Amino acid sequence: MQRLFAVIRNVLLFSFVLCCAFLPSAAAQSCGAKGIALQVLGSGGPELQDKRASSSYLVWEDGQARVLIDAGGGSALRFGESGAQMSQLDVIFFSHFHEDHSGDFPALIKSSWFEEGKRPLPVYGPEGNDFMPSTVEIVYDFFGDKHGAYRYLSELLVPGEEGDYKLQPHNVAGTAKPAEVFRRGGIAAQAVRVVHGGVPALAWRVEMGGKVIVFSGDTNGEGAGLPQLASNADLFVAHNAVPEGVTGVERNLHMPPSVIGQIAGEAHVKQLVLSHRMLRTLGKESQTQSEIEKKFSGPIKFANDLDCFPLN
Ligand SMILES: [Zn+2]
């Protein structure tokens, strides 16, 4: 009798493994099943001790992950956890090429190798300068057949062969005023040049399904381009990398809460999400929030990895 129970228990255990081992996690496919939603893949900065993936965002439409913005270190794991598939993406936009915005790009591209339904994947990002590669350059630095670090994947970059999966990198000459960069399949995107020290950097405005999401990227907030780009956005993702009162190099690279509030208020955005949270801003949320509220009266949320913001 005892043996019979043991057999039944084993059968039950085995069927549990069969049925449930391959079910997606609770987070999978729970974002953007209907309408437009923003999912934060990485809410942290470059420090690993913040226990967050670095910058990366997905825009979902009706259960499809259609737009990826940045791919910082750690974000490829979050991409998998989100339930998204690389083959669903229509386009990738990069704000700039610091590692915390681009480090997991090769991991995502390699993963896509194993997926069906391959098609061209356009990649847009800034031009280069003496210190940073351009978008075309960095894609070739990774995957070029002659000198690419991952030249064994160069087949993913060879032009031609209609309908096949190919990376299509494009340099965007950042302009002082927002300019349209991409329009296809119901997705429209504008970019504007932003100041991030000496690094060529862009902020992005993505319009889909009647909703507008704007991504500041890393910037110190100088110039009129970002408030114009963010005008009346349904959601504005701003990077909370430095606390109020910071000076020197940090202030030259990033905007403090008062500047975020100024831009969000001036642009009349409907909702503000704070991301790129670093050790120097984590734990200072109430101070950050009250600084922003001096200039912006809408809802403010502090992002965590895999947070989902539906816009319907
Ligand atoms: Zn950054």
Boltz pocket constraint, residues with backbone or C-beta under 6 A from the ligand:
constraints:
  - pocket:
      binder: B
      contacts: [[A, 45], [A, 46], [A, 55], [A, 98], [A, 100], [A, 101], [A, 218], [A, 276]]
      max_distance: 6.0
